[in-house]
Amino acid sequence: MYLKRIIALICFLYAFNLNAQTNEKDSLLKLLRVHRQDTNCAKTYYHLAKYYEKNNLDSARHFLRLLGSLAEKLSYERGRYLYHERVAVVSFTQGAHHKALEESRKGLMIARHLKQPGFEIAMLNMMSICYQYLGRYQEELDYVLQAQAKAEKVKDTAKMVGLYISISNAYADLGQHRKSLDAGLTGLRLRKRYNITAGYVNRLYAGIAQEYEILGLPDSAIYFYDKALSSSKQLNDRFAEASIYKYITNFYSSLGKYDKMREMAAHSLALAREMNSRQLLATAYYNLAAAHYYTRDNRKALVYVKQALSIAKADSIRHEMQNGYRLLSYISATQGDFITSSNAQRKADSLERTALNEEVAKSAADLEKKYETEKKDSQIRLQQAAIKQKNTLNYILIGGALLLILIFAMVYRNYKHRQKIQQQRINELETEKQLTATEAVLKGEEQERTRLAKDLHDGLGGMLSGLKHSFGHMQGNLVMTPENAMAFNRSMDMLDSSIKEMRRIAHNMMPEALVKFGLDTALRDFCTDINLTGALQVDYQSIGMETANLDNTTSITIFRIVQELLNNTIKHASADTAIVQLAKSDDTITVTVEDDGKGFNPDLLTETHGIGWANMKNRVDFLKGKIDVKTEPDKGTSVLIEFKL
């Protein structure tokens, strides 16, 4: 399982990639001299720490301290995350797995606060690997499954490949090798589907091969071991190639194929020498010794096992020493050297007991650390629960306050709305009252005009006509001098003029055409009469009035408005021509009166108190219409009146 753990760690390091190129040390140090103490400086500290992780952990820790201090000073949340991320990696590299776990947990909290799925996935995966190295395999599985769920949610396929490898490791650690194999194969399929080239596929193949070996499927195991070897050579991954030869050696040993075992051990030895890896050398010598022992070549077996023990003792590689002494005991016993065999057996047992005692001590320490960690986690959960409860209470109070404010606002708004409606109703009643009064005044005025017109026409007009008839009869019976005849004729002419003026006044007070033929005809006749006087040339235009059905009051009111406007034009405008247009469109009547007179300042309309303008304004208001006056000095006047039927 050692190689599979290396795969997980490599995938974890890929998960931390921030898509930034690793700058060389000199360039990074040069940037420090340029940057102020800002976020860019914090990022430079981060990259320097990453650079020194490979060759100088003391320098890495130095720049991490600078990063952490600056992030706190700037309240730079992303910088805080980067600090905990790299401290976790450095601690893990040093074997301080509990410290790495604690830093990863802090980084996870910040990642969630930042809402950065990539950071969150990386921290969950790091925690899973820490739990693996601490022997807490269920927690290892729990956290890597959380990371996988997050990666699937955000569709981060690149990280999903590495996470499936970590899931495979977790199931293998729990002894669930079928699930481990399925997860590894899923990771391999995703890698091919999304054409992901990053990572060490040779090590993935090796992990899958180991699971097939454990499940008793040797053909599949050797197939993936072969793929692991070929891809290792393509990648020039010599360490993995040597390790894979070691696993294949053990695989053939379990199958009893000792010739193949010896062949694989020889390959492993050659690579170990090439790489100058003493641990791999010790393992290769041991495997060669075992292969020769199994094929009853005890002489060579003894040579190789002594070489393995020599390296193991020099480098204190305890498990290789234990295996070597055990094998030396078997070889010596086979050769009849029972003293050497007994001594070797005793040393192997002693190493085994030491390892067991250390394992027990380590387990006790891990349990104690686990208890402390769980206690700390419990305290954190209690604090978080208290904070959550406090926040919930604050939210409730804030929500209640906002709700009360909203209710008060709605009550106040409704009160103001009702007040506004009441005021509108009062205004409407006042307007209605004014309109009623105006209507009564206008009707009274029109009734008085009608009465006066009839009295003038029937009474005074009849009397004057009778007087004219009497004077005409008298003229035929009297003998007058020429002077008297001329005076009489002048009197008759004056009488005719008086009759005509009386009839004109009576007609204006209540046009006969308006009563008999309607508004359109009355206005046309009125304009024609003005044209005959020569005081003003009026062009009357009627549009759509054929279908207009106006009541008598409306017709009279409009006639009076036009009459007032034309009278004002004649009196004040000094105009030569005027246009009167009466138009109907749907339910709207528009009246337009324009002249080419001298115009005036429209501001005077707000200042004037003339009876004519006031009467006209009252009539427009009575019809609930709108009036628009456009005029400028020396540019004529245009009056537009519009109202609904």
Secondary structure, DSSP 8 states (H G I E B T S, - for coil): -HHHHHHHHHHHHHHT--S-----HHHHHHHHHH--SSHHHHHHHHHHHHHHTTT-HHHHHHHHHHHHHHHHHHT-HHHHHHHHHHHHHHHHHTT-HHHHHHHHHHHHHHHHHHT-HHHHHHHHHHHHHHHHHTT-HHHHHHHHHHHHHHHHHTT-HHHHHHHHHHHHHHHHHTT-HHHHHHHHHHHHHHHHHTT---S-HHHHHHHHHHHHHHTT-HHHHHHHHHHHHHHHHHHT-HHHHHHHHHHHHHHHHHHT-HHHHHHHHHHHHHHHHHHT-HHHHHHHHHHHHHHHHHTT-HHHHHHHHHHHHHHHHHHT-HHHHHHHHHHHHHHHHHHT-HHHHHHHHHHHHHHHHHHHHHHHHHHHHHHHHHHHHHHHHHHHHHHHHHHHHHHHHHHHHHHHHHHHHHHHHHHHHHHHHHHHHHHHHHHHHHHHHHHHHHHHHHHHHHHHHHHHHHIIIIIIHHHHHHHHHHHHHHHHH----HHHHHHHHHHHHHHHHHHHHHHHHHHHHS-HHHHHH-HHHHHHHHHHHHHHHTS-EEEEEEESGGG----HHHHHHHHHHHHHHHHHIIIII--SEEEEEEEEETTEEEEEEEE-S----TTHHHH---HHHHHHHHHHHHTT-EEEEEE-TTS-EEEEEEEE-
